[in-house]
Amino acid sequence: MSTENVNDEKLPSYNETQVVSDHDPPRYNATANPSESVSLATMEGAAPPTYDSLFGKIKEAKREHGTGFQFFKSVVTILSAAIGGIACIALAAVLLAIPVVQLYYGVNKKNDCAINSKIPLYLIVSGASGVAAIVLQVLSCICSDENGESKCALLTHIQSLLNLFNFAWFICGNVWVYKVHGDVVYDDTASEFFCDKTAYLLAFWCITAAYIMLGAMCFLGILLCMCMVCFGS
């Protein structure tokens, strides 16, 4: 082929070559699997996982409140929320047996305690208020959010008033029951020191068990605080 023939050929113009580049090159997401691209976009936009475990919440409470009373209160709230509403209701059903028994024996033995007629009365009122407290606690568990905080302010106020009454009534029971502990008689129904054995021992051990539980809670609270101080960091 001669040089003249090569020069005679018409070279493509700029506009003709521009037509080829009118279309944008394919993007990577267009060639990839659509489901894979969606999942990748979701992963890119999602927040990183948080350390939301039980011990993580306790460590966060320690960081915010230190090791004082507020920290202990936060730990109790966290553990209550971790138990869950169903477990709370199940525990309340088990604990409901105690005030029901108090109420039953208080009503049936109200005339069988000559040494102090207020002991059966203590069982009746303590049993009734115990049932009311457990019912309110179940309602509080149902109405609580994921952090264990009650959504009903009125319910919280009623519980607070009932707790104050139960505390005052508990102190009265201490005086009535422990004061006659060394003088009570179980066998001689004609004696002025007689009291039905079941009614008196039920009142006595319910009060004593409350002190045992209080001591156990204080011990566990101190132990928990020591563990958090030693291993929290």
C-alpha positions as CSV (number, residue, x, y, z in Angstrom):
1,M,0.0,0.0,0.0
2,S,1.3,3.4,-1.0
3,T,1.7,6.4,1.2
4,E,-0.8,8.3,-0.9
5,N,-3.6,5.7,-0.3
6,V,-3.0,5.9,3.4
7,N,-3.3,9.7,3.4
8,D,-6.4,9.5,1.2
9,E,-8.3,7.5,3.8
10,K,-10.6,9.7,5.9
11,L,-9.7,9.6,9.5
12,P,-12.5,9.5,12.1
13,S,-13.6,12.9,13.3
14,Y,-13.7,13.9,17.0
15,N,-17.6,13.8,17.0
16,E,-17.6,10.2,15.8
17,T,-15.3,9.1,18.6
18,Q,-17.3,11.1,21.1
19,V,-20.4,8.9,20.4
20,V,-18.6,5.9,21.8
21,S,-17.9,7.7,25.1
22,D,-21.4,9.1,25.5
23,H,-22.2,6.1,27.9
24,D,-20.7,6.1,31.3
25,P,-18.6,3.1,32.1
26,P,-20.4,0.5,34.3
27,R,-20.1,0.9,38.0
28,Y,-18.9,-1.7,40.4
29,N,-22.3,-1.9,42.2
30,A,-24.1,-2.5,38.9
31,T,-22.0,-5.5,38.0
32,A,-22.1,-7.0,41.5
33,N,-24.9,-9.1,42.9
34,P,-27.7,-6.7,44.0
35,S,-28.3,-8.6,47.2
36,E,-24.6,-8.4,48.0
37,S,-24.5,-4.7,47.3
38,V,-27.5,-4.1,49.6
39,S,-26.0,-6.1,52.4
40,L,-22.7,-4.2,52.0
41,A,-24.5,-0.9,52.1
42,T,-26.3,-2.0,55.2
43,M,-23.1,-3.0,56.9
44,E,-21.5,0.3,56.0
45,G,-24.4,2.4,57.4
46,A,-25.0,0.3,60.5
47,A,-23.6,1.4,63.9
48,P,-20.8,-0.8,65.4
49,P,-22.0,-3.3,68.0
50,T,-22.1,-2.0,71.5
51,Y,-20.9,-3.8,74.7
52,D,-24.4,-4.3,76.0
53,S,-23.9,-7.3,78.2
54,L,-24.9,-7.6,81.9
55,F,-21.4,-7.0,83.1
56,G,-20.9,-4.2,80.6
57,K,-23.9,-2.4,82.1
58,I,-22.6,-2.9,85.6
59,K,-19.2,-1.5,84.6
60,E,-20.9,1.4,83.0
61,A,-22.8,2.1,86.2
62,K,-19.6,1.9,88.2
63,R,-18.0,4.4,85.8
64,E,-21.0,6.8,86.2
65,H,-21.7,6.5,90.0
66,G,-18.5,5.1,91.5
67,T,-19.0,2.6,94.3
68,G,-21.6,4.5,96.5
69,F,-25.3,3.9,97.1
70,Q,-26.3,5.1,93.6
71,F,-24.1,2.4,92.1
72,F,-25.7,-0.3,94.3
73,K,-29.2,1.1,93.3
74,S,-28.2,1.0,89.6
75,V,-27.0,-2.6,89.9
76,V,-30.3,-3.7,91.5
77,T,-32.1,-2.0,88.7
78,I,-29.9,-3.7,86.1
79,L,-30.4,-7.1,87.6
80,S,-34.1,-6.6,87.9
81,A,-34.3,-5.7,84.2
82,A,-32.1,-8.7,83.3
83,I,-34.5,-11.1,85.2
84,G,-37.3,-10.0,82.9
85,G,-41.0,-9.6,83.3
86,I,-41.9,-13.4,83.1
87,A,-39.4,-14.3,85.8
88,C,-40.6,-11.4,87.9
89,I,-44.2,-12.6,87.7
90,A,-43.0,-16.2,88.5
91,L,-41.1,-15.0,91.6
92,A,-44.0,-12.9,92.7
93,A,-46.3,-16.0,92.5
94,V,-43.9,-17.9,94.7
95,L,-43.6,-15.1,97.2
96,L,-47.4,-14.7,97.2
97,A,-47.7,-17.9,99.3
98,I,-46.2,-16.2,102.4
99,P,-48.7,-13.4,102.8
100,V,-51.6,-15.7,101.9
101,V,-50.6,-18.0,104.7
102,Q,-50.2,-15.1,107.1
103,L,-53.7,-13.9,106.1
104,Y,-55.2,-17.4,106.5
105,Y,-53.8,-18.1,110.0
106,G,-54.4,-14.5,111.2
107,V,-58.1,-14.7,110.4
108,N,-58.5,-18.3,111.7
109,K,-56.5,-17.7,115.0
110,K,-57.6,-14.1,115.7
111,N,-59.2,-15.3,119.0
112,D,-56.5,-17.7,120.0
113,C,-53.8,-15.5,121.4
114,A,-54.6,-14.3,124.9
115,I,-51.1,-13.0,125.6
116,N,-51.4,-10.3,122.9
117,S,-54.4,-10.1,120.6
118,K,-52.5,-7.9,118.3
119,I,-50.3,-10.8,117.0
120,P,-53.1,-12.3,114.9
121,L,-54.0,-8.8,113.8
122,Y,-50.4,-8.3,112.7
123,L,-50.7,-11.4,110.6
124,I,-53.9,-10.3,109.0
125,V,-52.7,-6.8,108.1
126,S,-49.2,-8.0,107.1
127,G,-50.7,-10.7,104.8
128,A,-53.2,-8.3,103.1
129,S,-50.5,-5.6,102.6
130,G,-48.1,-8.3,101.3
131,V,-50.6,-9.4,98.7
132,A,-51.2,-5.8,97.6
133,A,-47.4,-5.2,97.4
134,I,-46.9,-8.2,95.2
135,V,-49.8,-7.4,92.9
136,L,-48.4,-3.8,92.5
137,Q,-44.9,-5.3,91.8
138,V,-46.3,-7.5,89.1
139,L,-48.0,-4.5,87.5
140,S,-44.8,-2.5,87.8
141,C,-42.9,-5.3,86.0
142,I,-45.5,-5.3,83.2
143,C,-45.4,-1.5,82.9
144,S,-41.6,-1.2,83.0
145,D,-39.4,-0.4,80.0
146,E,-36.3,-2.3,78.9
147,N,-34.2,-0.4,81.5
148,G,-36.4,-1.5,84.3
149,E,-37.9,1.9,84.9
150,S,-41.7,2.1,85.6
151,K,-43.8,3.9,83.0
152,C,-46.6,4.7,85.5
153,A,-45.8,7.4,88.0
154,L,-49.0,6.9,90.0
155,L,-48.1,3.2,90.5
156,T,-44.7,4.2,91.8
157,H,-46.2,6.6,94.3
158,I,-48.7,4.0,95.5
159,Q,-45.8,1.5,96.0
160,S,-43.8,4.0,98.0
161,L,-46.7,4.7,100.3
162,L,-47.4,1.0,100.8
163,N,-43.7,0.4,101.5
164,L,-43.8,3.1,104.2
165,F,-46.8,1.5,105.8
166,N,-45.3,-2.0,105.7
167,F,-42.2,-0.7,107.3
168,A,-44.2,1.0,110.2
169,W,-46.3,-2.1,110.6
170,F,-43.2,-4.3,110.6
171,I,-41.8,-2.3,113.5
172,C,-45.1,-2.7,115.4
173,G,-44.9,-6.5,114.8
174,N,-41.4,-6.5,116.2
175,V,-42.6,-5.0,119.4
176,W,-45.7,-7.2,119.8
177,V,-44.0,-10.5,118.9
178,Y,-40.5,-10.2,120.4
179,K,-41.8,-8.7,123.7
180,V,-43.7,-11.8,124.7
181,H,-41.2,-14.3,123.2
182,G,-40.0,-15.6,126.6
183,D,-43.5,-15.8,128.2
184,V,-45.7,-17.3,125.5
185,V,-47.4,-20.6,126.4
186,Y,-48.7,-23.0,123.7
187,D,-50.4,-25.8,125.6
188,D,-52.6,-24.2,128.3
189,T,-55.5,-22.5,126.5
190,A,-56.8,-21.1,129.8
191,S,-53.5,-19.3,130.6
192,E,-53.3,-15.5,130.1
193,F,-50.0,-16.2,128.3
194,F,-51.5,-18.6,125.8
195,C,-51.1,-18.1,122.1
196,D,-51.7,-20.5,119.2
197,K,-48.3,-22.1,118.4
198,T,-48.7,-21.9,114.6
199,A,-49.9,-18.3,114.7
200,Y,-47.1,-17.1,117.0
201,L,-44.3,-19.0,115.3
202,L,-45.5,-17.8,111.9
203,A,-45.3,-14.2,113.0
204,F,-42.0,-14.8,114.8
205,W,-40.2,-16.4,111.9
206,C,-41.6,-14.1,109.2
207,I,-40.1,-11.2,111.2
208,T,-36.9,-13.1,111.8
209,A,-36.6,-14.1,108.2
210,A,-36.9,-10.5,107.1
211,Y,-33.8,-9.7,109.2
212,I,-32.0,-12.7,107.8
213,M,-32.8,-11.6,104.2
214,L,-31.7,-8.1,105.0
215,G,-28.4,-9.3,106.4
216,A,-27.9,-11.5,103.3
217,M,-28.6,-8.6,100.9
218,C,-26.2,-6.4,102.8
219,F,-23.5,-9.1,102.6
220,L,-24.0,-9.7,98.9
221,G,-24.0,-5.9,98.3
222,I,-20.7,-5.5,100.0
223,L,-19.3,-8.5,98.2
224,L,-20.5,-7.1,94.9
225,C,-18.9,-3.7,95.6
226,M,-15.6,-5.3,96.6
227,C,-15.6,-7.4,93.4
228,M,-16.3,-4.3,91.2
229,V,-13.6,-2.3,93.0
230,C,-11.0,-5.2,92.6
231,F,-11.9,-6.4,89.1
232,G,-14.1,-3.6,87.6
233,S,-11.2,-1.9,85.8
